[in-house]
Amino acid sequence: MKKRLKKFDYGLIAVILALTIFGVIMIYSSSYTLSTLDYDHGHYYLVRQLIFLALGLVAFAVVSFISLKALGELSPMLIVISIILLILVLVPGIGVVRNQARRWLAYPFVFQPSEIVKVFMIIYFAHIYAKKQPYIDQFKKGVLPPLFILAIVFFLILEQPDFGTATHILVICGLIVFFSGVKLRHILLIGSVGLSGIVFFMFSQPYRLERITSFMNTFDDPSGDGYQLINSYISIATSGLTGNGLGNSVQKLGYLPEAHTDFIMAVIVEELGLIAVLFVIGSYLYILYRGIHIAQEVDSLYLRLLALGVTFQIIIQAVFNLGAVSGMLPITGIPLPFVSYGGTSLVFTLISAGILVNISGRRPDPTIGG
């Protein structure tokens, strides 16, 4: 264990912890007014996030030392658990409905299974495609079977409905397939089918079409579909280099919906300005850099795919969120990793980070650090 500890990427750990602590501070700032109005005190969301942060840090520490080989062997069972959870979400009386979406279970506490499924799918895809290397050139035997599991998970999450998370998982798993050494023509086939499916489902429901049109024509309906993004623009426009000061956001006072969850970055910009933006984006770029570096340094293909999977899980989620807040991408409802309010998201993002730290401790050269 001492040798593993010496090889851990402590630069990566420091950035993850700094980003997470920063997230807790900004959740308190962005949720204080809402918490006071809804629960008669301003600490409700802060306390809940701190509880999940404690759970997440314990999980982070445990996952940093567990056997990743054993975790890979358990991945088929994790997939069975994933599918069961996603089915239970859709059962009336069991799945919890919020904002016309059924994405949560309430036993033993309220949690979002799709956040768990993200991590389980990465472990499964990394494990299965590493095992399929002897016949990875054969599409029917080496490439296709796990994609049926991906399709089932995609459709179950789509039924919640949660198009953003379903697409997120699809992209992550697609990248793992790409990095596993699948033939280019097979990649092109999978990519064209996946992209066609995303475009089809994007336009298949009115609410998804409304999100696309509001993203492209934000000011056509300023009091309706464009309301959230316009208020995000106002937060960004009034920020400057250093912002208006911590706690001094105006938009969080009932103007900006989801100020402590999906749109927390708008509050961060308004209060702390460009400096905070550089910190957040710089942190994600550092995680991306270290994640790719760690993946290059390990000898095992399974560990390499796992490192790339969890790294791009975090980065793609950040891109989806930041793109939505800035108006560069449609609004997907995906939280900002390590920063947005949300217990399940925080715990399982920290678990993903713990997997990456675990892999960093398995690099053959102990002199390479973060």
C-alpha positions as a Markdown table, in Angstrom:
| # | Residue | x | y | z |
|---|---|---|---|---|
| 1 | Met | 0.0 | 0.0 | 0.0 |
| 2 | Lys | 2.9 | 2.4 | 0.7 |
| 3 | Lys | 4.2 | 2.0 | -2.8 |
| 4 | Arg | 0.7 | 2.7 | -4.2 |
| 5 | Leu | 0.5 | 5.8 | -2.0 |
| 6 | Lys | 3.8 | 7.1 | -3.4 |
| 7 | Lys | 2.6 | 6.8 | -6.9 |
| 8 | Phe | -0.8 | 8.5 | -6.4 |
| 9 | Asp | -1.3 | 11.6 | -8.5 |
| 10 | Tyr | -1.5 | 14.2 | -5.7 |
| 11 | Gly | -1.8 | 17.1 | -8.1 |
| 12 | Leu | -5.0 | 15.5 | -9.5 |
| 13 | Ile | -6.3 | 14.9 | -5.9 |
| 14 | Ala | -5.6 | 18.5 | -4.9 |
| 15 | Val | -7.4 | 19.9 | -7.9 |
| 16 | Ile | -10.4 | 17.6 | -7.4 |
| 17 | Leu | -10.7 | 18.6 | -3.7 |
| 18 | Ala | -10.2 | 22.3 | -4.5 |
| 19 | Leu | -13.0 | 22.2 | -7.1 |
| 20 | Thr | -15.3 | 20.3 | -4.7 |
| 21 | Ile | -14.7 | 22.7 | -1.8 |
| 22 | Phe | -15.3 | 25.6 | -4.2 |
| 23 | Gly | -18.5 | 24.0 | -5.3 |
| 24 | Val | -19.8 | 23.7 | -1.7 |
| 25 | Ile | -19.0 | 27.4 | -1.1 |
| 26 | Met | -20.9 | 28.4 | -4.3 |
| 27 | Ile | -23.9 | 26.1 | -3.5 |
| 28 | Tyr | -24.2 | 28.0 | -0.2 |
| 29 | Ser | -24.0 | 31.3 | -1.9 |
| 30 | Ser | -26.4 | 30.5 | -4.7 |
| 31 | Ser | -29.0 | 28.6 | -2.6 |
| 32 | Tyr | -29.2 | 30.8 | 0.5 |
| 33 | Thr | -32.2 | 32.8 | -0.6 |
| 34 | Leu | -34.1 | 29.8 | -2.0 |
| 35 | Ser | -33.3 | 27.8 | 1.1 |
| 36 | Thr | -34.6 | 30.6 | 3.4 |
| 37 | Leu | -37.8 | 30.9 | 1.4 |
| 38 | Asp | -38.5 | 27.2 | 1.3 |
| 39 | Tyr | -37.2 | 25.9 | 4.6 |
| 40 | Asp | -37.0 | 29.1 | 6.8 |
| 41 | His | -33.2 | 28.9 | 7.1 |
| 42 | Gly | -30.4 | 29.5 | 4.6 |
| 43 | His | -28.4 | 26.3 | 5.3 |
| 44 | Tyr | -30.7 | 23.6 | 4.1 |
| 45 | Tyr | -29.0 | 22.9 | 0.7 |
| 46 | Leu | -25.5 | 23.5 | 2.2 |
| 47 | Val | -26.1 | 20.9 | 5.0 |
| 48 | Arg | -27.4 | 18.3 | 2.6 |
| 49 | Gln | -24.5 | 18.8 | 0.2 |
| 50 | Leu | -22.0 | 18.5 | 3.1 |
| 51 | Ile | -23.6 | 15.2 | 4.1 |
| 52 | Phe | -23.2 | 13.9 | 0.6 |
| 53 | Leu | -19.7 | 15.3 | 0.4 |
| 54 | Ala | -18.7 | 13.3 | 3.5 |
| 55 | Leu | -20.2 | 10.2 | 1.9 |
| 56 | Gly | -18.4 | 11.0 | -1.4 |
| 57 | Leu | -15.0 | 11.5 | 0.2 |
| 58 | Val | -15.3 | 8.2 | 2.1 |
| 59 | Ala | -16.3 | 6.5 | -1.2 |
| 60 | Phe | -13.4 | 8.3 | -3.0 |
| 61 | Ala | -10.9 | 7.0 | -0.4 |
| 62 | Val | -12.2 | 3.5 | -0.5 |
| 63 | Val | -12.4 | 3.3 | -4.3 |
| 64 | Ser | -8.8 | 4.6 | -4.5 |
| 65 | Phe | -7.6 | 1.4 | -2.9 |
| 66 | Ile | -10.0 | -1.4 | -4.1 |
| 67 | Ser | -9.1 | -4.1 | -6.6 |
| 68 | Leu | -10.0 | -2.7 | -10.0 |
| 69 | Lys | -9.7 | -6.2 | -11.5 |
| 70 | Ala | -12.3 | -7.5 | -9.1 |
| 71 | Leu | -14.5 | -4.5 | -10.0 |
| 72 | Gly | -14.2 | -5.4 | -13.6 |
| 73 | Glu | -15.2 | -9.0 | -12.9 |
| 74 | Leu | -18.3 | -7.7 | -11.1 |
| 75 | Ser | -19.3 | -5.4 | -14.0 |
| 76 | Pro | -21.9 | -7.7 | -15.5 |
| 77 | Met | -23.7 | -7.8 | -12.1 |
| 78 | Leu | -23.4 | -4.0 | -11.9 |
| 79 | Ile | -25.1 | -3.8 | -15.3 |
| 80 | Val | -28.0 | -6.0 | -14.1 |
| 81 | Ile | -28.3 | -3.7 | -11.0 |
| 82 | Ser | -28.3 | -0.7 | -13.4 |
| 83 | Ile | -31.1 | -2.0 | -15.6 |
| 84 | Ile | -33.2 | -2.9 | -12.5 |
| 85 | Leu | -32.8 | 0.5 | -11.0 |
| 86 | Leu | -33.7 | 2.2 | -14.3 |
| 87 | Ile | -36.8 | 0.1 | -14.6 |
| 88 | Leu | -37.9 | 0.9 | -11.0 |
| 89 | Val | -37.6 | 4.6 | -11.8 |
| 90 | Leu | -40.3 | 4.2 | -14.4 |
| 91 | Val | -42.7 | 2.3 | -12.1 |
| 92 | Pro | -45.5 | 4.6 | -10.8 |
| 93 | Gly | -45.4 | 4.9 | -7.0 |
| 94 | Ile | -41.8 | 3.9 | -6.9 |
| 95 | Gly | -40.1 | 6.5 | -9.2 |
| 96 | Val | -40.2 | 10.1 | -7.9 |
| 97 | Val | -41.6 | 12.7 | -10.3 |
| 98 | Arg | -40.2 | 16.2 | -10.3 |
| 99 | Asn | -40.7 | 18.9 | -12.9 |
| 100 | Gln | -42.6 | 16.3 | -15.1 |
| 101 | Ala | -39.7 | 14.0 | -15.1 |
| 102 | Arg | -39.4 | 10.6 | -13.4 |
| 103 | Arg | -35.6 | 10.3 | -12.6 |
| 104 | Trp | -35.3 | 9.5 | -8.9 |
| 105 | Leu | -35.9 | 6.7 | -6.4 |
| 106 | Ala | -36.8 | 7.5 | -2.8 |
| 107 | Tyr | -35.6 | 4.3 | -1.0 |
| 108 | Pro | -33.7 | 4.4 | 1.3 |
| 109 | Phe | -33.3 | 8.1 | 0.4 |
| 110 | Val | -33.9 | 10.2 | -2.8 |
| 111 | Phe | -31.2 | 9.4 | -5.4 |
| 112 | Gln | -30.8 | 9.5 | -9.2 |
| 113 | Pro | -30.0 | 6.0 | -10.6 |
| 114 | Ser | -28.7 | 7.4 | -13.9 |
| 115 | Glu | -25.7 | 8.9 | -12.1 |
| 116 | Ile | -24.9 | 5.5 | -10.8 |
| 117 | Val | -25.4 | 3.9 | -14.2 |
| 118 | Lys | -22.8 | 6.3 | -15.8 |
| 119 | Val | -20.0 | 4.8 | -13.6 |
| 120 | Phe | -21.2 | 1.2 | -13.9 |
| 121 | Met | -21.4 | 1.5 | -17.7 |
| 122 | Ile | -17.8 | 2.8 | -17.9 |
| 123 | Ile | -16.5 | -0.1 | -15.8 |
| 124 | Tyr | -18.5 | -2.6 | -17.9 |
| 125 | Phe | -17.4 | -1.3 | -21.3 |
| 126 | Ala | -13.7 | -1.0 | -20.2 |
| 127 | His | -13.7 | -4.5 | -18.9 |
| 128 | Ile | -15.6 | -6.2 | -21.7 |
| 129 | Tyr | -13.7 | -4.5 | -24.6 |
| 130 | Ala | -10.4 | -5.3 | -22.9 |
| 131 | Lys | -11.5 | -9.0 | -22.8 |
| 132 | Lys | -12.6 | -8.9 | -26.4 |
| 133 | Gln | -9.2 | -8.0 | -27.8 |
| 134 | Pro | -8.5 | -11.4 | -29.4 |
| 135 | Tyr | -11.5 | -10.9 | -31.7 |
| 136 | Ile | -12.0 | -7.1 | -31.6 |
| 137 | Asp | -11.8 | -7.0 | -35.4 |
| 138 | Gln | -14.9 | -9.1 | -35.7 |
| 139 | Phe | -17.9 | -6.8 | -35.5 |
| 140 | Lys | -20.6 | -9.4 | -34.6 |
| 141 | Lys | -18.6 | -11.1 | -31.9 |
| 142 | Gly | -16.1 | -8.5 | -30.7 |
| 143 | Val | -17.9 | -5.2 | -31.1 |
| 144 | Leu | -21.7 | -5.6 | -31.3 |
| 145 | Pro | -22.9 | -7.5 | -28.1 |
| 146 | Pro | -22.2 | -4.7 | -25.5 |
| 147 | Leu | -23.9 | -2.2 | -27.7 |
| 148 | Phe | -27.2 | -4.0 | -27.1 |
| 149 | Ile | -26.7 | -3.2 | -23.4 |
| 150 | Leu | -26.0 | 0.4 | -24.2 |
| 151 | Ala | -29.1 | 0.6 | -26.3 |
| 152 | Ile | -31.3 | -0.7 | -23.4 |
| 153 | Val | -29.7 | 1.7 | -21.0 |
| 154 | Phe | -30.1 | 4.6 | -23.4 |
| 155 | Phe | -33.8 | 3.9 | -24.0 |
| 156 | Leu | -34.6 | 3.4 | -20.3 |
| 157 | Ile | -33.0 | 6.8 | -19.4 |
| 158 | Leu | -34.7 | 8.4 | -22.4 |
| 159 | Glu | -38.1 | 7.3 | -21.0 |
| 160 | Gln | -37.6 | 9.2 | -17.8 |
| 161 | Pro | -37.2 | 11.5 | -19.9 |
| 162 | Asp | -33.5 | 12.5 | -19.6 |
| 163 | Phe | -32.1 | 13.0 | -23.1 |
| 164 | Gly | -29.0 | 14.8 | -21.8 |
| 165 | Thr | -27.8 | 12.0 | -19.5 |
| 166 | Ala | -28.7 | 9.3 | -22.1 |
| 167 | Thr | -26.6 | 11.2 | -24.7 |
| 168 | His | -23.8 | 11.6 | -22.2 |
| 169 | Ile | -23.6 | 7.9 | -21.5 |
| 170 | Leu | -23.8 | 7.1 | -25.2 |
| 171 | Val | -20.9 | 9.4 | -26.0 |
| 172 | Ile | -18.7 | 8.1 | -23.2 |
| 173 | Cys | -19.3 | 4.5 | -24.1 |
| 174 | Gly | -18.7 | 5.3 | -27.8 |
| 175 | Leu | -15.3 | 6.8 | -26.8 |
| 176 | Ile | -14.3 | 3.7 | -24.9 |
| 177 | Val | -15.2 | 1.6 | -28.0 |
| 178 | Phe | -13.0 | 3.9 | -30.1 |
| 179 | Phe | -10.0 | 3.7 | -27.8 |
| 180 | Ser | -10.3 | -0.1 | -27.6 |
| 181 | Gly | -8.9 | -0.5 | -31.1 |
| 182 | Val | -12.0 | -1.2 | -33.1 |
| 183 | Lys | -11.6 | -1.0 | -36.9 |
| 184 | Leu | -12.2 | 2.4 | -38.4 |
| 185 | Arg | -15.1 | 1.2 | -40.6 |
| 186 | His | -16.8 | -0.3 | -37.5 |
| 187 | Ile | -16.3 | 3.0 | -35.7 |
| 188 | Leu | -17.8 | 4.9 | -38.6 |
| 189 | Leu | -20.8 | 2.6 | -38.7 |
| 190 | Ile | -21.4 | 2.9 | -34.9 |
| 191 | Gly | -20.8 | 6.6 | -35.0 |
| 192 | Ser | -23.3 | 7.2 | -37.9 |
| 193 | Val | -26.0 | 5.0 | -36.2 |
| 194 | Gly | -25.4 | 6.8 | -32.9 |
| 195 | Leu | -25.5 | 10.3 | -34.4 |
| 196 | Ser | -28.6 | 9.5 | -36.4 |
| 197 | Gly | -30.3 | 8.2 | -33.3 |
| 198 | Ile | -29.4 | 11.3 | -31.3 |
| 199 | Val | -30.7 | 13.6 | -34.0 |
| 200 | Phe | -33.9 | 11.6 | -34.4 |
| 201 | Phe | -34.7 | 11.6 | -30.7 |
| 202 | Met | -33.7 | 15.2 | -30.4 |
| 203 | Phe | -36.5 | 16.1 | -32.8 |
| 204 | Ser | -39.0 | 13.4 | -31.7 |
| 205 | Gln | -40.5 | 15.2 | -28.7 |
| 206 | Pro | -41.9 | 18.8 | -28.6 |
| 207 | Tyr | -40.0 | 19.7 | -25.4 |
| 208 | Arg | -36.7 | 18.7 | -26.9 |
| 209 | Leu | -37.4 | 20.7 | -30.0 |
| 210 | Glu | -38.3 | 23.7 | -27.9 |
| 211 | Arg | -35.0 | 23.5 | -26.1 |
| 212 | Ile | -33.2 | 23.5 | -29.5 |
| 213 | Thr | -35.1 | 26.4 | -30.9 |
| 214 | Ser | -34.8 | 28.4 | -27.6 |
| 215 | Phe | -31.0 | 27.8 | -27.7 |
| 216 | Met | -30.8 | 29.0 | -31.3 |
| 217 | Asn | -33.4 | 31.8 | -30.9 |
| 218 | Thr | -33.2 | 32.7 | -27.3 |
| 219 | Phe | -34.8 | 36.1 | -27.5 |
| 220 | Asp | -37.8 | 35.0 | -29.5 |
| 221 | Asp | -39.6 | 34.0 | -26.3 |
| 222 | Pro | -37.9 | 35.9 | -23.4 |
| 223 | Ser | -40.6 | 35.1 | -20.8 |
| 224 | Gly | -40.9 | 31.4 | -21.9 |
| 225 | Asp | -38.4 | 29.0 | -23.4 |
| 226 | Gly | -35.6 | 31.6 | -23.5 |
| 227 | Tyr | -36.1 | 32.9 | -19.9 |
| 228 | Gln | -33.5 | 30.8 | -18.2 |
| 229 | Leu | -30.7 | 31.4 | -20.7 |
| 230 | Ile | -31.4 | 35.1 | -20.9 |
| 231 | Asn | -31.0 | 35.4 | -17.1 |
| 232 | Ser | -27.8 | 33.4 | -17.4 |
| 233 | Tyr | -26.6 | 35.9 | -20.0 |
| 234 | Ile | -27.4 | 38.8 | -17.6 |
| 235 | Ser | -25.4 | 37.1 | -14.9 |
| 236 | Ile | -22.4 | 36.8 | -17.2 |
| 237 | Ala | -22.8 | 40.3 | -18.7 |
| 238 | Thr | -22.7 | 42.0 | -15.3 |
| 239 | Ser | -19.7 | 40.1 | -14.0 |
| 240 | Gly | -16.4 | 41.7 | -15.2 |
| 241 | Leu | -13.0 | 40.5 | -14.2 |
| 242 | Thr | -13.6 | 40.0 | -10.5 |
| 243 | Gly | -17.4 | 39.9 | -10.4 |
| 244 | Asn | -19.8 | 41.6 | -8.0 |
| 245 | Gly | -18.4 | 39.9 | -4.9 |
| 246 | Leu | -19.2 | 36.6 | -3.2 |
| 247 | Gly | -22.9 | 36.5 | -2.2 |
| 248 | Asn | -23.8 | 39.5 | -4.3 |
| 249 | Ser | -25.5 | 37.8 | -7.2 |
| 250 | Val | -28.8 | 39.4 | -8.2 |
| 251 | Gln | -30.0 | 36.7 | -10.6 |
| 252 | Lys | -30.0 | 34.1 | -7.8 |
| 253 | Leu | -32.8 | 36.0 | -6.0 |
| 254 | Gly | -35.5 | 34.3 | -7.9 |
| 255 | Tyr | -34.6 | 35.4 | -11.4 |
| 256 | Leu | -32.4 | 32.5 | -12.5 |
| 257 | Pro | -34.0 | 29.0 | -12.2 |
| 258 | Glu | -31.8 | 26.2 | -11.0 |
| 259 | Ala | -29.2 | 28.7 | -9.7 |
| 260 | His | -27.6 | 26.2 | -7.4 |
| 261 | Thr | -27.8 | 23.2 | -9.7 |
| 262 | Asp | -27.6 | 23.2 | -13.5 |
| 263 | Phe | -26.9 | 27.0 | -13.8 |
| 264 | Ile | -24.6 | 27.5 | -10.8 |
| 265 | Met | -21.8 | 28.6 | -13.2 |
| 266 | Ala | -23.9 | 31.7 | -14.1 |
| 267 | Val | -23.9 | 32.7 | -10.4 |
| 268 | Ile | -20.2 | 31.9 | -10.1 |
| 269 | Val | -19.4 | 34.3 | -13.0 |
| 270 | Glu | -21.7 | 37.0 | -11.7 |
| 271 | Glu | -20.2 | 36.9 | -8.2 |
| 272 | Leu | -16.5 | 36.1 | -8.9 |
| 273 | Gly | -16.0 | 37.1 | -12.5 |
| 274 | Leu | -13.5 | 35.9 | -15.1 |
| 275 | Ile | -11.0 | 34.8 | -12.5 |
| 276 | Ala | -13.4 | 32.2 | -11.2 |
| 277 | Val | -14.2 | 31.1 | -14.8 |
| 278 | Leu | -10.4 | 30.6 | -15.4 |
| 279 | Phe | -10.1 | 28.6 | -12.2 |
| 280 | Val | -13.1 | 26.3 | -13.1 |
| 281 | Ile | -12.1 | 25.7 | -16.7 |
| 282 | Gly | -8.4 | 25.4 | -15.7 |
| 283 | Ser | -9.3 | 22.7 | -13.2 |
| 284 | Tyr | -11.2 | 20.6 | -15.8 |
| 285 | Leu | -8.3 | 21.0 | -18.3 |
| 286 | Tyr | -5.9 | 19.8 | -15.6 |
| 287 | Ile | -8.1 | 16.8 | -14.9 |
| 288 | Leu | -8.2 | 16.1 | -18.6 |
| 289 | Tyr | -4.5 | 16.4 | -19.0 |
| 290 | Arg | -3.7 | 14.1 | -16.0 |
| 291 | Gly | -6.4 | 11.6 | -16.9 |
| 292 | Ile | -4.9 | 11.1 | -20.4 |
| 293 | His | -1.4 | 11.0 | -19.0 |
| 294 | Ile | -2.3 | 8.4 | -16.5 |
| 295 | Ala | -4.0 | 6.3 | -19.2 |
| 296 | Gln | -0.9 | 6.5 | -21.3 |
| 297 | Glu | 1.3 | 5.3 | -18.4 |
| 298 | Val | -0.5 | 2.1 | -17.4 |
| 299 | Asp | 0.3 | -1.2 | -19.0 |
| 300 | Ser | -3.2 | -2.8 | -18.8 |
| 301 | Leu | -5.7 | -2.0 | -21.6 |
| 302 | Tyr | -8.5 | -2.4 | -19.1 |
| 303 | Leu | -7.0 | 0.2 | -16.8 |
| 304 | Arg | -6.3 | 2.5 | -19.8 |
| 305 | Leu | -9.9 | 2.3 | -21.0 |
| 306 | Leu | -11.2 | 2.8 | -17.5 |
| 307 | Ala | -9.0 | 5.9 | -17.0 |
| 308 | Leu | -10.1 | 7.4 | -20.3 |
| 309 | Gly | -13.7 | 6.6 | -19.6 |
| 310 | Val | -13.9 | 8.3 | -16.2 |
| 311 | Thr | -11.8 | 11.2 | -17.4 |
| 312 | Phe | -14.1 | 11.9 | -20.3 |
| 313 | Gln | -17.2 | 11.3 | -18.2 |
| 314 | Ile | -16.2 | 14.3 | -16.1 |
| 315 | Ile | -15.0 | 16.5 | -19.0 |
| 316 | Ile | -17.9 | 15.8 | -21.3 |
| 317 | Gln | -20.3 | 16.5 | -18.5 |
| 318 | Ala | -18.5 | 19.8 | -17.8 |
| 319 | Val | -18.7 | 20.7 | -21.5 |
| 320 | Phe | -22.4 | 20.0 | -21.7 |
| 321 | Asn | -23.1 | 22.1 | -18.6 |
| 322 | Leu | -20.8 | 25.1 | -19.5 |
| 323 | Gly | -22.1 | 25.0 | -23.1 |
| 324 | Ala | -25.7 | 25.3 | -21.9 |
| 325 | Val | -25.0 | 28.1 | -19.4 |
| 326 | Ser | -23.1 | 30.1 | -22.1 |
| 327 | Gly | -25.7 | 29.5 | -24.8 |
| 328 | Met | -23.3 | 27.5 | -27.0 |
| 329 | Leu | -25.2 | 24.2 | -26.5 |
| 330 | Pro | -28.8 | 23.3 | -25.8 |
| 331 | Ile | -29.9 | 23.1 | -22.2 |
| 332 | Thr | -29.6 | 19.5 | -21.1 |
| 333 | Gly | -30.2 | 19.6 | -17.3 |
| 334 | Ile | -26.7 | 18.1 | -16.7 |
| 335 | Pro | -25.0 | 19.4 | -13.5 |
| 336 | Leu | -21.5 | 20.8 | -13.4 |
| 337 | Pro | -19.3 | 18.0 | -11.9 |
| 338 | Phe | -18.0 | 18.5 | -8.4 |
| 339 | Val | -19.6 | 22.0 | -8.3 |
| 340 | Ser | -23.4 | 21.8 | -8.8 |
| 341 | Tyr | -25.8 | 20.8 | -6.0 |
| 342 | Gly | -26.9 | 17.2 | -6.2 |
| 343 | Gly | -26.0 | 14.3 | -3.8 |
| 344 | Thr | -25.9 | 11.4 | -6.2 |
| 345 | Ser | -24.0 | 13.3 | -8.8 |
| 346 | Leu | -21.4 | 14.4 | -6.3 |
| 347 | Val | -20.9 | 11.0 | -4.7 |
| 348 | Phe | -20.5 | 9.1 | -8.0 |
| 349 | Thr | -18.4 | 11.8 | -9.6 |
| 350 | Leu | -16.0 | 11.4 | -6.6 |
| 351 | Ile | -16.2 | 7.7 | -7.1 |
| 352 | Ser | -15.1 | 8.2 | -10.7 |
| 353 | Ala | -12.3 | 10.4 | -9.5 |
| 354 | Gly | -11.3 | 7.7 | -7.0 |
| 355 | Ile | -11.1 | 5.2 | -9.8 |
| 356 | Leu | -8.7 | 7.5 | -11.7 |
| 357 | Val | -6.6 | 8.1 | -8.6 |
| 358 | Asn | -6.5 | 4.3 | -8.0 |
| 359 | Ile | -5.2 | 3.8 | -11.6 |
| 360 | Ser | -2.6 | 6.5 | -11.0 |
| 361 | Gly | -1.2 | 4.4 | -8.2 |
| 362 | Arg | -0.8 | 1.4 | -10.6 |
| 363 | Arg | 1.6 | 3.2 | -12.9 |
| 364 | Pro | 4.9 | 1.3 | -13.3 |
| 365 | Asp | 7.2 | 4.4 | -12.9 |
| 366 | Pro | 6.9 | 5.8 | -9.3 |
| 367 | Thr | 8.8 | 8.9 | -10.3 |
| 368 | Ile | 5.9 | 10.2 | -12.5 |
| 369 | Gly | 3.6 | 12.5 | -10.5 |
| 370 | Gly | 0.9 | 15.0 | -11.0 |
